Amino acid sequence: MPDTAHPTDHSEAGWLAAMEAVAEEDGYVERLGARHWAFFAEAGPQLLVTFERAEAVRARADKMPAGHALAKARGWSVLTILAEGETFWRDPAVWGYFDRQVDDAFFDDFDQVLFLGAGPGGYAAAAYLVAAPGARAVLVAPLATLDPAIAGWDRRHRAARRFDFTRRYGYAPDMTAGADHVWLVHDPLHAPDAAHAALFRRPWVTMLNARHTGEAVAARLAASGVLAQTVEAAMAGKLTAPGFARLWRARRGLPAYLADLLAETRARKRPGLEQRLRRWLARR
């Protein structure tokens, strides 16, 4: 088994124990440099590849990546690349890990591979998608790059601008070439995410709109159950824009989404629309 991280490196001792227990029979937990880990558990001929923050995993009750629950419920294998902090997975140790998977033809062992990530994780899912030609991807509000020459208008994630986005696995939209298909979910009314999405426009990319979600698009998808259904349809190659729109209607019953919509009408100073929305909510 590859080297595992030492739990004493972190505030919560033993946070890797749950993943190590799952990986013990058919998988591994491997440390990748100082701030990244790879968790792999083999279960079936479909592979879900996710990019998640270590802090989020430690905060979960089961101490497992969110992608593991998605995969386990469907009999899929799962590979999660964990990052400690906002690294954007821009680390030569992570590059080397994917280089090894390419050399070993790791992804060829699966009938279908689907990459999944949101925000910075969406950037990473797109950037490393090139390592698995023929794979599919669901990208939720992904960033294309933080290279100031291309995305200097995006003032978010300022600390991450110290990373080099011009070297290997750098410009995420170009790294999607060779994919079977990519579905990109974002709020077209949220300017920064819409601008990044525009950089991804390619013949093999389908844009899926999740209006009025802003920065919370990933959370809203997960809370409404739409994310799981979207991922399942994408793995099967059956996800379409009309199909996603039907799934996305489930948001109408999500209190957090409705509260966001009400706050937006108030912020836009449209009292008439706000009153109509309140009456509609009252009827529901």
Disulfide bonds with the S-S distance in Angstrom:
none
